[in-house]
Amino acid sequence: MRQREHLTPYGNKPMVTPIVSAVNYEYVSFEILRQITDGEIDGYTYHRDDNPTVRAVEKEIAMMEKANDCVICTSGMAALTMVFLTYLKAGDQLLTFHDTYGANYKVALILEKFGLEVTWLDATKPEKVAENIKDNTKMILCETPSNPLVKIVDIEYLRQQADRVGAMLVVDNTFATPYHQLPLTLGADLVIHSATKGLGGHNDLMAGVIACPKREYYDELWFTRQAIGTTLDPFAASLLERGLKTFEMRAAKMAENAMAIAEFLSSHPKVTKVRYPGLLDDQGHKTASKQMKNGFGGVLAFDVGRKQSHAKKFVEKLKVIYHAVSLGCTETLVCLPVLTTMLYLPEERRTTFGVKPNTVRLSAGIGDVEELIDDLKQALD
Ligand SMILES: Cc1ncc(COP(=O)(O)O)c(C=O)c1O
């Protein structure tokens, strides 16, 4: 069981971390204020600096990711942006992969405006990383499994490449979650999450996580968060804490359901391609088996028929499975990435990495797998 610490005046420990909604705190004395600001004691002054409800969840997620500490912020994209703002500057190269969450492309456009160089590579061709590493490569960012095509990149290989030029390796672990993968133990410098997804798990909060293996990184990221004001509000932190109580159970069931769904879809004549790292013939299976545990996550991608109209018809016929974006929640969701998460990407970029107009992304929930497969079957037939 996890050990919890609560900063509470109640004598006994509350079973749930109290929601501290205060934005500011009355200074008990100048001496206490000095001790807090000098870091001699833990304490709070202003919400943008820190909040006890948020802090309790940070400590819990740090334990889950085998991290020294963790910084929580307002969204997954805020987490990613904070990492860029903290560790990159004009003239630096960020090396990343085509198959990553669509909004990364938008953030890259902003980075380019500030003089950064962003290089996009095919995740299935690791040798391209070696070819594109340069003296100004300061960061490698990957998602594994990736969004939406669940491609796998070898974290240990990326570590070796990053070491050639002293670059940081940042892994977005949103799809895998700490239940399946611990990137810090494989050499990553930072782990990012959209906690809006599997960690929260109920479609009712938005949050981002940056897990750090060293105190130094925590301090640097904390400085950025405090400066720009991306501190999470305590109500969302409390919902996240509640989500974490059932996280492992949910992650296990989602992976079990995703595997059964992937096997069913692989044998269906109307499904032209299934991508799931748990399938033996999947491009990422070998590496995923090496770096993931307890299964392969809850998300898969597949192509329905040959045209977008085939995929749309299939989605419209679903009765149990929801047509919605996001992933990692209790319900099973499907969406067409080209009409949703990848909408703003230039056409040639989508096709380069293999997302088709008829590609469907499915996030398996925790429902009865027979019922989910029956729903898929009636919608495909
Ligand atoms: C892999 C991945 N990273 C980051 C994000 C962004 O997270 P958020 O929506 O919490 O900003 C998402 C969102 O879907 C995602 O799938």
The ligand as an SDF file (V2000), in Angstrom:
LIG
                    3D

 16 16  0  0  0  0  0  0  0  0999 V2000
   -0.2250   11.3180  -25.8350 C   0  0  0  0  0  0  0  0  0  0  0  0
   -0.8420   12.6210  -25.4430 C   0  0  0  0  0  0  0  0  0  0  0  0
   -0.0610   13.5760  -24.9020 N   0  0  0  0  0  0  0  0  0  0  0  0
   -0.5770   14.7770  -24.5380 C   0  0  0  0  0  0  0  0  0  0  0  0
   -1.9080   15.0690  -24.7210 C   0  0  0  0  0  0  0  0  0  0  0  0
   -2.4520   16.4140  -24.3140 C   0  0  0  0  0  0  0  0  0  0  0  0
   -3.1430   16.3040  -23.1050 O   0  0  0  0  0  0  0  0  0  0  0  0
   -4.2420   17.3300  -22.5950 P   0  0  0  0  0  0  0  0  0  0  0  0
   -5.4520   17.1710  -23.4580 O   0  0  0  0  0  0  0  0  0  0  0  0
   -4.4400   16.9770  -21.1550 O   0  0  0  0  0  0  0  0  0  0  0  0
   -3.6440   18.6970  -22.7560 O   0  0  0  0  0  0  0  0  0  0  0  0
   -2.7550   14.0910  -25.2630 C   0  0  0  0  0  0  0  0  0  0  0  0
   -4.1760   14.3690  -25.4650 C   0  0  0  0  0  0  0  0  0  0  0  0
   -4.9000   13.5760  -26.0370 O   0  0  0  0  0  0  0  0  0  0  0  0
   -2.2070   12.8400  -25.6370 C   0  0  0  0  0  0  0  0  0  0  0  0
   -2.9500   11.8660  -26.1830 O   0  0  0  0  0  0  0  0  0  0  0  0
  1  2  1  0
  2  3  1  0
  2 15  2  0
  3  4  2  0
  4  5  1  0
  5  6  1  0
  5 12  2  0
  6  7  1  0
  7  8  1  0
  8  9  2  0
  8 10  1  0
  8 11  1  0
 12 13  1  0
 12 15  1  0
 13 14  2  0
 15 16  1  0
M  END
$$$$
